[in-house]
């Protein structure tokens, strides 16, 4: 169980970083705001899309790893 959580947290951190970088550049590219475009991109990336990416990556990792039960061989 510990290993699953550690791997899930690592995937969550990676998901956060990827989501922040992608959403920052997409917001800069697609935003119609002319005055503070970089501020909007930074805040949305750090506080909206980043945590969403982290939760999504963590959930995908937990589902993919699944529960692994050890078969107990009856002797």
N, CA, C and O atoms as a GROMACS GRO file, in nm:
protein
  300
    1UNK      N    1   0.083  -0.120   0.000
    1UNK     CA    2   0.000   0.000   0.000
    1UNK      C    3   0.086   0.125   0.000
    1UNK      O    4   0.053   0.223  -0.067
    2UNK      N    5   0.196   0.123   0.074
    2UNK     CA    6   0.283   0.239   0.078
    2UNK      C    7   0.342   0.268  -0.059
    2UNK      O    8   0.351   0.383  -0.102
    3UNK      N    9   0.384   0.161  -0.127
    3UNK     CA   10   0.445   0.178  -0.258
    3UNK      C   11   0.345   0.240  -0.356
    3UNK      O   12   0.380   0.327  -0.435
    4UNK      N   13   0.221   0.195  -0.349
    4UNK     CA   14   0.117   0.249  -0.436
    4UNK      C   15   0.096   0.398  -0.414
    4UNK      O   16   0.081   0.474  -0.509
    5UNK      N   17   0.094   0.439  -0.289
    5UNK     CA   18   0.074   0.581  -0.258
    5UNK      C   19   0.192   0.666  -0.303
    5UNK      O   20   0.173   0.775  -0.357
    6UNK      N   21   0.314   0.616  -0.281
    6UNK     CA   22   0.432   0.692  -0.322
    6UNK      C   23   0.436   0.707  -0.473
    6UNK      O   24   0.462   0.816  -0.524
    7UNK      N   25   0.409   0.599  -0.544
    7UNK     CA   26   0.407   0.606  -0.690
    7UNK      C   27   0.294   0.698  -0.737
    7UNK      O   28   0.313   0.776  -0.831
    8UNK      N   29   0.179   0.691  -0.672
    8UNK     CA   30   0.068   0.779  -0.706
    8UNK      C   31   0.101   0.926  -0.682
    8UNK      O   32   0.066   1.012  -0.764
    9UNK      N   33   0.169   0.955  -0.573
    9UNK     CA   34   0.209   1.094  -0.546
    9UNK      C   35   0.311   1.143  -0.647
    9UNK      O   36   0.306   1.259  -0.689
   10UNK      N   37   0.403   1.057  -0.688
   10UNK     CA   38   0.501   1.096  -0.790
   10UNK      C   39   0.431   1.124  -0.923
   10UNK      O   40   0.464   1.220  -0.992
   11UNK      N   41   0.335   1.040  -0.958
   11UNK     CA   42   0.258   1.065  -1.080
   11UNK      C   43   0.176   1.193  -1.067
   11UNK      O   44   0.161   1.266  -1.164
   12UNK      N   45   0.125   1.221  -0.948
   12UNK     CA   46   0.051   1.345  -0.927
   12UNK      C   47   0.138   1.468  -0.944
   12UNK      O   48   0.094   1.567  -1.002
   13UNK      N   49   0.260   1.461  -0.894
   13UNK     CA   50   0.352   1.574  -0.911
   13UNK      C   51   0.386   1.594  -1.058
   13UNK      O   52   0.388   1.707  -1.107
   14UNK      N   53   0.412   1.484  -1.128
   14UNK     CA   54   0.442   1.494  -1.271
   14UNK      C   55   0.322   1.548  -1.348
   14UNK      O   56   0.337   1.630  -1.439
   15UNK      N   57   0.202   1.504  -1.311
   15UNK     CA   58   0.081   1.554  -1.375
   15UNK      C   59   0.060   1.702  -1.350
   15UNK      O   60   0.014   1.774  -1.439
   16UNK      N   61   0.094   1.747  -1.231
   16UNK     CA   62   0.084   1.890  -1.199
   16UNK      C   63   0.176   1.972  -1.288
   16UNK      O   64   0.136   2.073  -1.346
   17UNK      N   65   0.300   1.928  -1.299
   17UNK     CA   66   0.399   2.002  -1.378
   17UNK      C   67   0.358   2.006  -1.526
   17UNK      O   68   0.365   2.111  -1.589
   18UNK      N   69   0.317   1.894  -1.579
   18UNK     CA   70   0.277   1.889  -1.720
   18UNK      C   71   0.154   1.977  -1.745
   18UNK      O   72   0.150   2.050  -1.844
   19UNK      N   73   0.056   1.971  -1.657
   19UNK     CA   74  -0.065   2.051  -1.673
   19UNK      C   75  -0.036   2.200  -1.662
   19UNK      O   76  -0.093   2.280  -1.736
   20UNK      N   77   0.052   2.237  -1.570
   20UNK     CA   78   0.086   2.379  -1.554
   20UNK      C   79   0.156   2.431  -1.679
   20UNK      O   80   0.121   2.538  -1.729
   21UNK      N   81   0.253   2.358  -1.729
   21UNK     CA   82   0.326   2.405  -1.847
   21UNK      C   83   0.234   2.413  -1.969
   21UNK      O   84   0.237   2.512  -2.042
   22UNK      N   85   0.155   2.310  -1.990
   22UNK     CA   86   0.068   2.309  -2.107
   22UNK      C   87  -0.037   2.420  -2.099
   22UNK      O   88  -0.061   2.491  -2.197
   23UNK      N   89  -0.100   2.434  -1.983
   23UNK     CA   90  -0.205   2.535  -1.972
   23UNK      C   91  -0.150   2.677  -1.976
   23UNK      O   92  -0.218   2.768  -2.023
   24UNK      N   93  -0.029   2.698  -1.928
   24UNK     CA   94   0.032   2.831  -1.934
   24UNK      C   95   0.050   2.875  -2.078
   24UNK      O   96   0.010   2.986  -2.116
   25UNK      N   97   0.109   2.787  -2.159
   25UNK     CA   98   0.134   2.825  -2.298
   25UNK      C   99   0.005   2.832  -2.380
   25UNK      O  100  -0.007   2.916  -2.469
   26UNK      N  101  -0.091   2.745  -2.350
   26UNK     CA  102  -0.218   2.753  -2.421
   26UNK      C  103  -0.295   2.879  -2.383
   26UNK      O  104  -0.361   2.939  -2.468
   27UNK      N  105  -0.289   2.919  -2.258
   27UNK     CA  106  -0.356   3.041  -2.216
   27UNK      C  107  -0.291   3.163  -2.280
   27UNK      O  108  -0.360   3.255  -2.323
   28UNK      N  109  -0.158   3.164  -2.287
   28UNK     CA  110  -0.091   3.275  -2.355
   28UNK      C  111  -0.129   3.281  -2.503
   28UNK      O  112  -0.144   3.389  -2.560
   29UNK      N  113  -0.143   3.166  -2.563
   29UNK     CA  114  -0.172   3.159  -2.705
   29UNK      C  115  -0.317   3.196  -2.735
   29UNK      O  116  -0.343   3.264  -2.835
   30UNK      N  117  -0.411   3.154  -2.651
   30UNK     CA  118  -0.553   3.166  -2.684
   30UNK      C  119  -0.627   3.276  -2.609
   30UNK      O  120  -0.743   3.304  -2.641
   31UNK      N  121  -0.565   3.340  -2.511
   31UNK     CA  122  -0.635   3.439  -2.431
   31UNK      C  123  -0.658   3.568  -2.510
   31UNK      O  124  -0.569   3.613  -2.583
   32UNK      N  125  -0.776   3.626  -2.495
   32UNK     CA  126  -0.806   3.753  -2.561
   32UNK      C  127  -0.773   3.872  -2.471
   32UNK      O  128  -0.784   3.987  -2.515
   33UNK      N  129  -0.732   3.847  -2.348
   33UNK     CA  130  -0.697   3.953  -2.254
   33UNK      C  131  -0.566   4.018  -2.298
   33UNK      O  132  -0.466   3.949  -2.314
   34UNK      N  133  -0.566   4.148  -2.317
   34UNK     CA  134  -0.447   4.217  -2.367
   34UNK      C  135  -0.364   4.281  -2.256
   34UNK      O  136  -0.245   4.305  -2.275
   35UNK      N  137  -0.424   4.310  -2.141
   35UNK     CA  138  -0.355   4.386  -2.039
   35UNK      C  139  -0.267   4.302  -1.948
   35UNK      O  140  -0.152   4.338  -1.923
   36UNK      N  141  -0.317   4.193  -1.899
   36UNK     CA  142  -0.240   4.112  -1.805
   36UNK      C  143  -0.247   3.964  -1.841
   36UNK      O  144  -0.277   3.879  -1.757
   37UNK      N  145  -0.219   3.934  -1.966
   37UNK     CA  146  -0.228   3.798  -2.017
   37UNK      C  147  -0.136   3.703  -1.942
   37UNK      O  148  -0.177   3.592  -1.909
   38UNK      N  149  -0.013   3.743  -1.913
   38UNK     CA  150   0.081   3.654  -1.845
   38UNK      C  151   0.038   3.626  -1.701
   38UNK      O  152   0.059   3.516  -1.651
   39UNK      N  153  -0.022   3.724  -1.634
   39UNK     CA  154  -0.071   3.703  -1.498
   39UNK      C  155  -0.188   3.606  -1.496
   39UNK      O  156  -0.196   3.517  -1.411
   40UNK      N  157  -0.280   3.623  -1.591
   40UNK     CA  158  -0.394   3.532  -1.601
   40UNK      C  159  -0.345   3.391  -1.630
   40UNK      O  160  -0.395   3.294  -1.573
   41UNK      N  161  -0.248   3.379  -1.720
   41UNK     CA  162  -0.195   3.247  -1.754
   41UNK      C  163  -0.128   3.182  -1.634
   41UNK      O  164  -0.146   3.062  -1.610
   42UNK      N  165  -0.052   3.258  -1.558
   42UNK     CA  166   0.018   3.202  -1.442
   42UNK      C  167  -0.079   3.159  -1.333
   42UNK      O  168  -0.064   3.051  -1.276
   43UNK      N  169  -0.178   3.242  -1.303
   43UNK     CA  170  -0.272   3.210  -1.196
   43UNK      C  171  -0.362   3.092  -1.234
   43UNK      O  172  -0.386   3.003  -1.152
   44UNK      N  173  -0.412   3.091  -1.357
   44UNK     CA  174  -0.496   2.979  -1.399
   44UNK      C  175  -0.416   2.849  -1.400
   44UNK      O  176  -0.467   2.744  -1.360
   45UNK      N  177  -0.293   2.856  -1.446
   45UNK     CA  178  -0.211   2.736  -1.452
   45UNK      C  179  -0.181   2.681  -1.314
   45UNK      O  180  -0.194   2.561  -1.290
   46UNK      N  181  -0.142   2.768  -1.223
   46UNK     CA  182  -0.100   2.724  -1.090
   46UNK      C  183  -0.217   2.680  -1.002
   46UNK      O  184  -0.203   2.587  -0.923
   47UNK      N  185  -0.332   2.747  -1.014
   47UNK     CA  186  -0.440   2.722  -0.918
   47UNK      C  187  -0.562   2.651  -0.975
   47UNK      O  188  -0.649   2.609  -0.899
   48UNK      N  189  -0.572   2.636  -1.107
   48UNK     CA  190  -0.687   2.568  -1.166
   48UNK      C  191  -0.644   2.441  -1.238
   48UNK      O  192  -0.682   2.330  -1.200
   49UNK      N  193  -0.564   2.458  -1.343
   49UNK     CA  194  -0.529   2.344  -1.426
   49UNK      C  195  -0.424   2.254  -1.363
   49UNK      O  196  -0.426   2.133  -1.384
   50UNK      N  197  -0.332   2.309  -1.287
   50UNK     CA  198  -0.229   2.228  -1.223
   50UNK      C  199  -0.285   2.127  -1.125
   50UNK      O  200  -0.256   2.008  -1.137
   51UNK      N  201  -0.365   2.171  -1.028
   51UNK     CA  202  -0.425   2.073  -0.936
   51UNK      C  203  -0.517   1.974  -1.006
   51UNK      O  204  -0.525   1.857  -0.966
   52UNK      N  205  -0.586   2.017  -1.109
   52UNK     CA  206  -0.670   1.925  -1.186
   52UNK      C  207  -0.586   1.817  -1.253
   52UNK      O  208  -0.624   1.700  -1.255
   53UNK      N  209  -0.472   1.858  -1.308
   53UNK     CA  210  -0.382   1.761  -1.370
   53UNK      C  211  -0.322   1.665  -1.269
   53UNK      O  212  -0.302   1.547  -1.298
   54UNK      N  213  -0.293   1.716  -1.150
   54UNK     CA  214  -0.237   1.631  -1.045
   54UNK      C  215  -0.339   1.527  -0.999
   54UNK      O  216  -0.305   1.410  -0.982
   55UNK      N  217  -0.462   1.568  -0.980
   55UNK     CA  218  -0.567   1.475  -0.937
   55UNK      C  219  -0.593   1.371  -1.046
   55UNK      O  220  -0.610   1.253  -1.017
   56UNK      N  221  -0.596   1.415  -1.170
   56UNK     CA  222  -0.620   1.323  -1.281
   56UNK      C  223  -0.507   1.221  -1.293
   56UNK      O  224  -0.533   1.102  -1.312
   57UNK      N  225  -0.382   1.266  -1.282
   57UNK     CA  226  -0.268   1.174  -1.292
   57UNK      C  227  -0.267   1.076  -1.176
   57UNK      O  228  -0.238   0.958  -1.194
   58UNK      N  229  -0.298   1.124  -1.055
   58UNK     CA  230  -0.303   1.037  -0.939
   58UNK      C  231  -0.411   0.930  -0.955
   58UNK      O  232  -0.388   0.813  -0.926
   59UNK      N  233  -0.529   0.972  -1.002
   59UNK     CA  234  -0.639   0.878  -1.021
   59UNK      C  235  -0.607   0.774  -1.127
   59UNK      O  236  -0.635   0.655  -1.110
   60UNK      N  237  -0.548   0.818  -1.237
   60UNK     CA  238  -0.511   0.723  -1.343
   60UNK      C  239  -0.408   0.624  -1.292
   60UNK      O  240  -0.416   0.505  -1.324
   61UNK      N  241  -0.312   0.671  -1.215
   61UNK     CA  242  -0.210   0.581  -1.160
   61UNK      C  243  -0.271   0.480  -1.066
   61UNK      O  244  -0.236   0.362  -1.071
   62UNK      N  245  -0.363   0.523  -0.980
   62UNK     CA  246  -0.426   0.430  -0.887
   62UNK      C  247  -0.508   0.325  -0.960
   62UNK      O  248  -0.507   0.208  -0.922
   63UNK      N  249  -0.578   0.365  -1.063
   63UNK     CA  250  -0.660   0.270  -1.139
   63UNK      C  251  -0.570   0.173  -1.215
   63UNK      O  252  -0.598   0.053  -1.219
   64UNK      N  253  -0.465   0.224  -1.276
   64UNK     CA  254  -0.377   0.138  -1.355
   64UNK      C  255  -0.301   0.039  -1.269
   64UNK      O  256  -0.280  -0.075  -1.310
   65UNK      N  257  -0.260   0.082  -1.151
   65UNK     CA  258  -0.188  -0.011  -1.064
   65UNK      C  259  -0.284  -0.114  -1.006
   65UNK      O  260  -0.246  -0.230  -0.989
   66UNK      N  261  -0.405  -0.074  -0.976
   66UNK     CA  262  -0.506  -0.165  -0.926
   66UNK      C  263  -0.465  -0.230  -0.795
   66UNK      O  264  -0.359  -0.203  -0.739
   67UNK      N  265  -0.551  -0.315  -0.750
   67UNK     CA  266  -0.519  -0.390  -0.628
   67UNK      C  267  -0.456  -0.521  -0.670
   67UNK      O  268  -0.511  -0.597  -0.749
   68UNK      N  269  -0.343  -0.544  -0.617
   68UNK     CA  270  -0.274  -0.670  -0.645
   68UNK      C  271  -0.283  -0.757  -0.521
   68UNK      O  272  -0.223  -0.727  -0.417
   69UNK      N  273  -0.356  -0.860  -0.533
   69UNK     CA  274  -0.371  -0.953  -0.420
   69UNK      C  275  -0.275  -1.069  -0.439
   69UNK      O  276  -0.258  -1.121  -0.550
   70UNK      N  277  -0.214  -1.106  -0.332
   70UNK     CA  278  -0.124  -1.221  -0.337
   70UNK      C  279  -0.205  -1.347  -0.317
   70UNK      O  280  -0.288  -1.358  -0.227
   71UNK      N  281  -0.177  -1.440  -0.401
   71UNK     CA  282  -0.246  -1.569  -0.386
   71UNK      C  283  -0.174  -1.649  -0.278
   71UNK      O  284  -0.052  -1.670  -0.283
   72UNK      N  285  -0.250  -1.691  -0.184
   72UNK     CA  286  -0.192  -1.772  -0.076
   72UNK      C  287  -0.213  -1.918  -0.111
   72UNK      O  288  -0.326  -1.968  -0.119
   73UNK      N  289  -0.105  -1.983  -0.131
   73UNK     CA  290  -0.112  -2.125  -0.170
   73UNK      C  291  -0.135  -2.209  -0.045
   73UNK      O  292  -0.060  -2.199   0.053
   74UNK      N  293  -0.235  -2.288  -0.051
   74UNK     CA  294  -0.263  -2.378   0.061
   74UNK      C  295  -0.166  -2.495   0.057
   74UNK      O  296  -0.154  -2.564  -0.044
   75UNK      N  297  -0.098  -2.513   0.166
   75UNK     CA  298   0.002  -2.621   0.171
   75UNK      C  299  -0.057  -2.745   0.228
   75UNK      O  300   0.011  -2.847   0.240
   0.00000   0.00000   0.00000
